[in-house]
Amino acid sequence: MLTVPKVGASAPATTTAVDVITDPYTLALTSPVTTHGGVVHELKLREPIAADYIALQRVPFDVRGDGDNRRSVVHFDLAAKWASRLTGHDEIVLGTLSRNDWLGLVTRVNSILMQAE
C-alpha cells in the first residue's frame, strides 16, 4: 500500500522522495538517471489530457474497502505507463530509478490523477 502524503505538510529534517510533495509536477531525484537526452536530476510531469485516459483506459490504483479498512492498491505496471506518458521518458529509463525515486514518481502520478477525478 502506498500512502500519498498531504501537499504542504511540514517536512522532517531528512526527507525521502515520498515524504512530502510540495510540487506534484516536479520530482527532484535522489540519484541522477541517464536518459536518451543526457543525465537528468529531476523529472517534470505534465497535466494528463483526454488522450492519456483513452490510451490507458484506467488509473494505476484501486481504492478498496470501506471506512477504517479503506486502502489504495497501486498497480506498478500501469503506473509505469502513466509515468512514461506524463514525463516523456520511456519505461526502460524509468525502470533505472532508485526505489525512493520510483515511489516518489508513482506518488506524484497518483496525486495528479486523483486531483483530476
C-alpha positions as CSV (number, residue, x, y, z in Angstrom):
1,M,0.0,0.0,0.0
2,L,1.3,3.4,-1.0
3,T,0.1,6.4,1.0
4,V,0.0,9.8,-0.6
5,P,1.5,12.5,1.7
6,K,-0.5,15.7,2.1
7,V,0.5,18.6,0.0
8,G,2.1,21.3,2.0
9,A,2.8,19.2,5.1
10,S,5.8,20.2,7.0
11,A,8.9,18.2,6.2
12,P,11.1,16.4,8.7
13,A,14.8,17.4,8.8
14,T,15.7,14.5,6.5
15,T,13.2,13.6,3.7
16,T,12.9,10.9,1.1
17,A,11.2,11.1,-2.3
18,V,7.9,10.1,-0.7
19,D,7.8,12.2,2.5
20,V,6.5,15.5,1.3
21,I,5.1,16.7,-2.0
22,T,5.4,20.5,-2.4
23,D,5.2,20.5,-6.2
24,P,3.3,17.5,-7.6
25,Y,4.6,18.2,-11.1
26,T,8.4,18.0,-10.3
27,L,10.4,15.3,-8.7
28,A,14.0,16.1,-7.6
29,L,15.8,12.8,-8.0
30,T,18.0,11.4,-5.2
31,S,20.1,9.7,-7.8
32,P,20.6,11.2,-11.3
33,V,19.4,9.0,-14.1
34,T,20.7,8.8,-17.7
35,T,18.1,9.3,-20.3
36,H,18.2,9.4,-24.1
37,G,18.8,13.2,-23.8
38,G,21.5,13.0,-21.2
39,V,21.7,12.9,-17.4
40,V,18.6,14.2,-15.6
41,H,18.4,15.4,-11.9
42,E,14.7,15.9,-11.8
43,L,11.6,14.7,-13.6
44,K,8.8,17.1,-14.8
45,L,5.3,15.8,-15.2
46,R,2.6,17.4,-17.3
47,E,-1.1,17.6,-16.7
48,P,-2.9,14.5,-18.1
49,I,-5.1,15.1,-21.2
50,A,-8.0,13.1,-22.6
51,A,-5.8,11.1,-24.9
52,D,-3.9,9.7,-21.9
53,Y,-7.1,8.4,-20.3
54,I,-8.3,7.0,-23.7
55,A,-5.0,5.2,-24.3
56,L,-4.5,3.8,-20.8
57,Q,-8.2,3.3,-20.0
58,R,-7.8,3.3,-16.2
59,V,-5.8,4.9,-13.4
60,P,-3.0,2.9,-11.8
61,F,-4.6,2.3,-8.5
62,D,-7.8,0.9,-6.9
63,V,-9.4,2.0,-3.7
64,R,-10.6,-1.0,-1.8
65,G,-12.6,-1.4,1.4
66,D,-14.8,0.9,3.5
67,G,-14.3,3.1,6.5
68,D,-11.2,2.2,8.5
69,N,-10.4,-0.7,6.2
70,R,-10.2,1.6,3.1
71,R,-6.8,1.3,1.3
72,S,-5.3,2.1,-2.0
73,V,-3.7,-0.7,-4.1
74,V,-1.1,0.5,-6.7
75,H,-0.6,-1.3,-10.0
76,F,3.0,-0.6,-10.7
77,D,2.9,-1.8,-14.3
78,L,0.2,0.7,-15.1
79,A,1.8,3.4,-13.0
80,A,4.9,3.0,-15.3
81,K,2.8,3.6,-18.4
82,W,1.2,6.7,-16.8
83,A,4.6,7.9,-15.6
84,S,6.1,7.4,-19.1
85,R,3.3,9.4,-20.7
86,L,3.4,12.2,-18.2
87,T,7.2,12.6,-18.1
88,G,8.0,11.9,-21.7
89,H,10.6,9.3,-20.6
90,D,10.2,5.6,-21.7
91,E,9.6,2.8,-19.2
92,I,13.1,1.5,-19.7
93,V,14.6,4.7,-18.4
94,L,12.1,5.0,-15.6
95,G,13.0,1.4,-14.6
96,T,16.5,2.6,-13.7
97,L,15.2,5.0,-11.0
98,S,16.1,4.2,-7.4
99,R,13.4,2.7,-5.2
100,N,12.7,6.0,-3.4
101,D,12.7,8.0,-6.7
102,W,10.3,5.4,-8.2
103,L,7.9,5.6,-5.3
104,G,8.1,9.4,-5.3
105,L,7.2,9.3,-9.0
106,V,4.3,6.9,-8.5
107,T,3.0,9.0,-5.6
108,R,3.1,12.1,-7.9
109,V,1.3,10.4,-10.7
110,N,-1.4,9.1,-8.4
111,S,-1.7,12.5,-6.8
112,I,-2.1,14.3,-10.1
113,L,-4.7,11.7,-11.3
114,M,-6.7,12.0,-8.1
115,Q,-6.8,15.8,-8.5
116,A,-8.3,15.3,-12.0
117,E,-11.0,12.9,-10.9
